[in-house]
Amino acid sequence: MKSSQSDYKKRGMLDMNLCNQLQEASYKELIDTLQSSHADWRTACIHLLSKKYNTHPQFTDVLLQQLVKEKALYTKIEIQTQLSQYGQISKMCQYLGCIGDNQYRAIPLRGSKKKSYPLPRDLIARSLAHMEVQRFQDFFVELPQLSYSQLLEAIDAFGFLCFYHQSLVNKETYEYIKTCILNYWDDDLMLWKLMTCLSAFPMAIDLLQELQTQQKHPTILMEVERSLKLLIN
């Protein structure tokens, strides 16, 4: 069934007419309007805050706090899009694994069969995965400081970025993944995600072939073989 214009408004579809009405609004006025019960108005506020006030010291905090409580689909998408472009990475990383309940809590029975890199399920990891490659180093330096639950989601963004931006594939990033494999060898969920990460690294073929002979967990083994196939083919 086709969605009506009213349905789109309820879900927070960006309306440029609303943006035009709010164009002259101050930072405080936009923050106040962000509390609106109408999702399309909230989306317009997020859009304008990002275009006009993305250097404000509270900008990232405002978007993150809104994302925690936001229910409207298109408003959440707008927040994620603007965080990707303007969000302060150190603050974003603190929310990894904290928003929503779509993250993997246990290793699945089957992994992906796609040739593309899996889109991160965590909302913040998804925003990080789509940031400009020039911001990667700011993200990379945060990784050693993350908690286990945060790193579990950050790894998805890390692999996604390296897979689609091969300029990020180098000795430093590869050694980081190898170190993680050693540190989390007994953690099936983390190890499974790290096997996916290796699909971004052409130099990992020998390592993956070695892991293929060592790994017993069927889902992890499937991911090893999937990464190998992507790299060899």
Disulfide bonds with the S-S distance in Angstrom:
none
